[in-house]
């Protein structure tokens, strides 16, 4: 093996690197080793960092108009979109290494993702939550009288997940837009991008240099440094598995606002009207892209497609089109190498379907697995209605034939707490009927198939508000305005 490449992760304003303990996280790819050093801070260092971030954000971020904040972020994103910029070159080189994903997939994914953070999209992001974005800059009049203003947290703590490269950017940008002091915890699986973003933002606008920090700890935060931050943060926004989120919740003071985002389950609905010889193949291609992007590691990725009978193309043929498209995408974007646990999960999923087929009584349709057993993707097909359940991810997906899409509603009911994205291919009059039914069932996002794994800027993550959930509103009631009048110099 060649000598390792070494990188230092995180962003620690005011803390000299030589005073920090660094832990090495190793990543191997194609016989090469990358060592990423992540910071392990003491309780005193965490407390010092939190105080610095609070002071700096109050001085340099809170007085700044939101329009100017958007301008700084837009300049940073423009550099990340420029493939000749050193920050972009670094991302293209090392993010595939730490994530294991195909380099071309990461390149295309980064570009599509970053475009949602340009200035026009960020303005929509703010307008989505605030009818009057100036609420973030100062008190604004209200229709009922008086005035109101939105204040972000003095200290917003992010606990990021690393299943998708650069995912930290969603909440980091949201924190900046509400003018919070931000400290983020790096994910062990992808410990690079958030620190790079912090450094780039500080380059683009030096007064922000102390307004945020990027740290690391192992697990859900059992060490003393994490406990210090949990005690000092006004708001904690966390991504991850439900067990990890519950562990974080138990470590927070009762007065701390906690915004968890746990595991979710995506699925697709294909109406008969979308299934003719012209429409079905390109639709299957779009569905395959949703399955392929980051190997279904996003909370919005599809695991099951329910396909309606009655179209010119039967559901089984749609499943075959999907299988062919996944085979094509495997040649263009090879699936990342699976670790032992992931490989075992895929094997268990396949074996479960095979046992189910063997146990199916004669004369009844049995589930079928399409594709070669050794393929880096698998499509399961079933003629009988199946309840919504996660596959093994890693490009494993199920296609289920149904007589009517309304029949799917009972099949997804048990997963109501885990529902998020539903991709729908249906004519307009059916789209709105289905969306009404899906929303009542617990779905929080209805997208086109092909766009399931690329949410729009300002989307309501898990049905919540990206910015409104972070702020508190302060009101000046009309009574206070009226009572102030007699004290004015012109009142005499």
C-alpha positions, 0 to 999 in steps of 0.5 A: 500500500502506498503511503497514506494521504493525510487531512485535518478535518473540522474548523476550530476558531481560536483554538491552536491546533497543537493544543487539540487532541486529534484522532485519526479516521482511516479510509481506504480506496483502491489500495490507497489510504487516506487518514483524516484527523478529527478534533477531540476537544475537552469540556473547557475547549468546547466551552471556550469555543461556544463562547467565542461563536456566541460573541462573534455571531452576535457581533457580525452575523445578527446585525447583517441583513439576510440579503447580505448573508445570502450574498456571502453564501452565494459567492461560496457556492459559486466557487464550489460549483467551479471545477477549477476552484481548489475547494471544488477540486479537493471535494471531487478528489476526497469525497469519493474516497471517504464515502466510497461512492463512484467519483462521477456520481459524486461529481454530478450529485455535488453539482445538482445539490449545490445549485439549490444554494445559489442566491435565487434559491436561497431567497425562495428558501427564506420566502417559503417560511417568512411571508416577510423576510425582513422579520429576520432583520428587525421588527415589522408591523403585523396586521393585528397591530404592533410589530414582530421580529424573528430571532435565531438561536444564540447557539445552534448545535448540529449533529450531522449524518454522513450517509450522503456527501455534503449533507451538512450543508442543509442545516448549516445554511439554515442556521446562517439564514436565521443568524445563529451561532453555529457549531456542527458535529462532523459525521464519522462516515464523511468528516470533510465537507462541513469543515471545508465549507466553514473555511470557505465561508470565512475566506469569502467574508472574514468577519464570519471567521469566529461565527461557527465551528465544526467539531467531532465526537464519537457516537451520540455524545457520551464524552465530556466535550459533547456534554458541554455543548449539549448543555450550552446550546439553545437548539439542537438539530440532529440527523441519524438513526432513531436510537442515536437521536433518542440518546441525544434527547436524553442528554439535553436539558428540558429547556433545549429545543430539539429538532430530530430527523430520523430514518424515513422511507420513500416509495413510488406510485405509477398510474396506468396512464403513465404506462404505454410504450412511449412513457414507460421506458423513460419513466423506468429510467427516472426511477432507476436514477432515484434508486441509484443516487447514493445507493438509496442512502438518503431519507427520500430514496425509494424502496418500493414502486407500486405500479397500477395494472390496466396500462398498455405496459404491464407492471411486470414489464415496467419492473423489467425496464427498471432492471435494465436501467439499473444494469445500465447505471451500474456500468456508468456509476458502479455501486460502492463496495459494501462492508460485511454488514451491508453485504449481509443485509442484501443477502438476507433481503434476497434470501427472504424473497426466495423463501417467500417464493418457495412458500407460495402455494401452487397456483398463486403468483410468487415473488420474483427476483430480476437480474443475476444473483451476483449483480450489484442491484436487484429488482424484486417483483410481486403480483400480490399487494405487499405492505411498504417495507424497507429493502436492503438499500444498496440498489435493491428495490421492489416493484408491486403490482396493484389493481388501483393506486388507492389500494396502496393506502392500507399497505403504507399505514403501518409506516406512518411515522416513517413516511416522507417522500412519495414519487408519483407518476399520474395525470394532474387530476389524479395527482391531487387526489393521491396527494390528498390521500398520501398527506392524510396517511403521513407523507410529507413530500410528493415529487416527480419520479426522478426527483425523489432524491433531489429535493427542492430548495426550501423543502419542508423536511419531514413536513416541518419548517426549515427556518421557522422551527429555528427561531423564536418570535418576539412581539411588540403588542399594540398596547405597548406602542400606544402606551409609549406615545405619552412619553414621546417628546412631542406629546407635551 
